[in-house]
Amino acid sequence: MSRGATPRRPTTATAGRSSRRASVLEGRPAAPLATTNGKGRLADRLEVRKTYKLYIGGQFPRTESGRAYEVFDARGRLLANACRATRKDIRDAVRAARKAIPDWAGKTAFNRSQILYRIAELMEGRREQFVAEVMAAEGVGRRRATRLVDAAIDRWVWYAGWADKFSQLIGSVNPVNGSYFNFSVPEPTGVVGIIAPEASSLLGLVSRLAPVIVSGNTAIVLSSQSRPLPAVTLTEVLATSDVPGGVVNLITGLRGELVQHLAGHMDVNGLDAFGLDPAQAAEVEQLGTENVKRVARPPARGLDGYDWLSPAAQSPYLIGHFLETKTVWHPIGA
């Protein structure tokens, strides 16, 4: 300030900031910022609303288009805005999944087993959040939602137990007439696209995802279009577990805009079309013929009334849908 100048009176905003800084420096709690709670009364704090993003390469980006679509609960009430992904997001997810294969497939079966078990541990810690989201998404009561969430957690544990055992079930030592051994050994297919079930927002997704990645495959998951929120919360568990980035990638959006791009991508080796009806599955299977994709199709009657809690929804043979068989000849005595 120059000599003789009249001092400026602080404005209300600067005075408020100064008083808050002084409170902090003096060790006194600062007064809360003035906000309203929607009813005209002052609230103590702003609500931190959850944002639901994509999950690609271990990161949570927004879609490159910046678009979103509204997600409603079973009663038609707005829950959130989810990312409306594009084919560019699918390309990014495929690139991340391909990059993650050497590390994930190169881990020991026991290590992958531990990582899948870790997913179950973290889901157990967020059990109430998953129950609330399944209740809202699927319109079921607390008891039913709790049963579905518990089954999803148990399914990770179940497949974790198969990580170092399925090769003995699916592989073989072949009898041959000659002085050599002959072994058939299962190996991961590579990058697998998963079109998640539309109605079963969490348990159906886990039931299709776990058998894909337990063998060393990586996955691009196209979530339920109308019920994507539990799937996004699951990716938050994956991000804080020991699953390497890129092993699981989640895309949310409109299926009519995305399924064909996922099915026709030349760097996708397999496609789980269990979340489609039989007619749609036949169409995407045709798209996958260009690079001879392995395709898992839904039941002939579709998924109407399918019981994800039944024993048929989990099987070690589901792991075999996306495995290649390598046969090795080895001379005896060599």
C-alpha positions, -999 to +999 in steps of 0.1 A: +000+000+000+014+034-009+018+061+017-013+080+024-036+056+006-069+048+022-071+012+034-096-010+016-124-025+036-126-063+032-155-076+013-178-102+028-161-130+008-126-120+018-135-114+054-151-149+055-120-165+041-097-146+064-118-156+095-117-192+084-079-191+079-075-174+113-096-201+130-075-229+115-042-211+125-055-206+160-065-242+164-102-234+165-126-253+143-137-233+113-174-225+108-190-247+081-196-232+047-232-222+042-251-248+021-287-258+019-300-293+022-328-289-004-354-279+022-343-244+026-323-251+058-286-248+062-267-281+059-234-289+077-217-303+046-221-310+009-232-344-001-205-364-019-223-382-047-209-412-063-199-411-099-200-443-119-173-445-145-158-471-169-129-494-157-101-498-182-066-509-176-069-505-138-081-469-142-116-452-140-119-430-170-150-414-183-161-423-218-142-405-245-175-391-259-185-375-226-220-390-229-240-406-202-274-422-198-298-424-169-301-455-147-333-461-128-342-484-100-369-511-102-395-485-093-385-461-119-367-436-097-335-421-110-304-437-093-274-422-113-260-413-146-237-440-161-212-436-188-225-443-223-194-459-239-184-459-275-164-482-298-133-462-290-137-472-253-140-508-264-108-505-284-090-491-254-103-519-232-091-546-257-057-529-259-055-530-221-067-566-219-041-577-245-013-560-226-022-577-193-022-613-207+016-621-202+016-611-166-018-627-157-013-659-176+022-662-164+012-662-127+011-696-110-023-712-105-019-709-068-012-672-071-044-666-092-063-686-066-051-663-038-061-632-059-096-645-065-100-653-028-088-617-021-117-604-043-141-624-020-125-609+011-130-574-001-166-580-013-173-593+022-161-560+037-185-541+014-214-566+017-240-541+029-232-517+000-237-545-025-269-556-008-283-521-011-273-517-047-288-551-057-320-542-039-323-510-058-313-525-092-334-557-091-363-546-070-359-575-045-362-575-007-333-574+017-334-612+024-333-620-013-306-594-021-284-607+008-287-642-005-276-631-040-247-611-027-235-639-005-237-663-034-216-640-055-189-638-028-190-676-024-187-680-061-153-663-061-141-686-034-154-716-053-135-708-085-105-698-065-104-734-053-104-747-089-075-725-100-049-752-095-072-782-102-091-777-134-061-786-156-061-821-141-098-824-149-096-810-185-061-821-194-050-857-199-021-881-204-029-898-237-022-935-243+000-938-275+017-968-292+053-958-291+082-949-269+071-915-259+047-897-237+017-877-249+002-849-228-028-826-235-025-794-215-052-766-213-040-730-219-059-697-218-076-685-250-066-649-245-089-618-245-125-627-239-155-604-243-183-610-218-218-598-224-232-599-189-267-610-180-292-582-182-314-591-152-289-605-127-268-574-120-241-590-097-244-628-093-249-634-130-219-612-138-196-629-113-208-664-125-196-656-160-165-636-151-148-658-126-145-689-148-130-668-176-102-651-156-093-680-133-075-698-161-054-668-171-077-651-197-083-614-195-118-599-200-138-570-214-172-570-197-202-553-212-224-548-181-261-549-178-275-519-196-304-512-172-286-524-140-249-515-143-243-500-109-234-532-089-209-541-117-192-507-114-189-512-076-174-546-082-147-529-103-138-508-073-132-540-054-110-553-083-090-520-083-081-524-046-074-561-048-044-578-063-059-582-098-035-565-122-048-536-142-063-547-176-072-582-165-109-571-161-122-541-180-158-529-176-178-510-202-212-495-195-236-482-222-262-491-247-259-527-260-273-518-294-243-495-299-216-518-284-222-555-289-213-556-326-181-538-321-170-561-293-181-592-312-164-581-344-131-569-329-102-589-344-081-589-313-108-605-292-103-643-290-135-654-273-170-641-266-194-651-238-228-643-253-247-658-223-263-624-216-280-623-249-311-641-261-305-670-286-313-649-317-289-622-307-263-648-297-265-663-332-259-629-348-228-621-327-215-657-333-216-649-370-196-617-364-170-638-346-163-661-375-138-638-391-112-647-366-127-679-354-137-667-319-148-692-293-184-684-284-204-695-254-241-693-261-271-690-238-296-719-233-320-724-262-349-711-241-330-680-231-324-667-196-360-662-186-364-678-152-327-689-151-317-696-115-283-682-108-284-698-074-286-733-088-256-757-089-257-755-128-247-719-126-212-729-114-191-757-129-154-764-135-164-772-171-174-735-176-137-728-173-131-750-203-152-728-226-123-705-231-093-728-230-071-741-258-056-775-257-019-779-263-006-815-270+030-823-263+050-853-274+079-863-253+103-892-260+108-917-232+143-918-220+153-885-236 
